[in-house]
């Protein structure tokens, strides 16, 4: 009964959306990342975006006023990873906070000697477990350029990873996926990538992925959607696991030449 009621509310929200065709066209045009979607995918993505905006609050920080255009551009990128997973993958939290540009965070932690420390960090984005997603607008607005770097997808990949607790590069997998295979492939990929970064090798992939397994998953998710050819060239097995997890095949969508 609860599921039926929620479905009814969702259908009503989609039917009552006041986003104009002109606003949709402008938002899609601003995001080359979405050019490869077919008509059905675009329609389903629009519905997800409407529901995402219905369920999540967009809040500005440091004087930022979040416009409809801004919310659309962020939501389209945020919903692309869950196009085949469903919006329920983002349940359990309720807000997207948008800063004009990079921002500072202060984290309090206690070391092994019981001494309390305050760590200051300069960030463009952050995802909190059971809390909001924080984004710098100047990075989010240009994130969909298909250059392999996408702040929005990165932070929302962390949200998917956090579905079963702390971000650790192991999101809840589908029943037809083998956890051991996932762990083996992504762990080997992470270790190899960290080695290559330490050696100064330029793969075209951001070495921030070598910070931790969680960052490896998030960065590789960016590359999966934006530069799938690059990911297949260096880590075809990682690409195959992400394709099974996201249930999408960006390489086929963009008709890149597969490495021989």
Secondary structure, DSSP 4 states (H G I P E B T S, - for coil): -HHHHHHHHHHHHHHT----HHHHHHHHHT-GGGTT--HHHHHHHHHHHHHHHHHSEEEE-TT----HHHHHHHHHHHHHTTTTT-GGGGTT--EEEEESS-EEEEEEEE-TTS-EEEEEEEESEEE-TTS-EEEEHHHHTTTTSSSS--HHHHHHHHHHHGGGSS-SS-PPPPTTS-HHHHHHHHHHHHHHHHHHHHTT---SS-GGGGS-HHHHHHHHHHHHHH-HHHHHHHHHHHHHHHHHHHT--HHHHHTPPPP-
